[in-house]
Amino acid sequence: DLRFQLSRVDWSTLVALQEAAFDDEDAFKDPAEARAFYEEVLTNLGEFIAREIAPYEAEPDAQHPEMKDGEVVVPPRMKKILDQLQALGALSLTLPRRLGGSNVPLLVQNIFVEMVTRADASVAAEVGFYGGIGQALLFYSMEEGSVELKNGIPVKTRFDDVVERIAQEQEWGAMVLTEP
């Protein structure tokens, strides 16, 4: 079903919009090349999810983070999954290349999160932080007017250092919920 959705995308328009946002010498100039890259990324991530997340779907739910010496310690299975996803570049897919991301369209990120969610929703919640909060900070910079532009293209924001740390899995966030 996800491949079917990808087959319906107007890649010429999507790639032109995606790559126009950043003055990047590594930008895809050809929609076919971009689509092949996006599909390769999703295929590799799908294989990883099937091999390393789906078979262990109960473990992340059974293990819980702990506080040790004032720091949150991520449970072993979740830590292993996040480290492997980081090594694959999956935690920074939508972030600009200049900040350590792959600059893929949100469509690709959403398909990745859908695949993770099908394997384990708790892992998907963790994964959602990285690209999601990074994108939110970049969009907020645009809204507040703190973006430096060069020929109409964003080249610096006040959150660049934080977004770079997010892309490197050095920054973390939390949700505080009142429900169990």
Secondary structure, DSSP 8 states (H G I E B T S, - for coil): -HHHHHHT--HHHHHHHHHHTS--TT---SHHHHHHHHHHHHHHHHHHIIIIIGGGTTHHHH---EEETTEEE--HHHHHHHHHHHHTTGGGTTS-GGGT-----HHHHHHHHHHHHHH-HHHHHHHHHHHHHHHHHHHHHHHHT--EEETTEEEE-TTHHHHHHHHTT--------S--
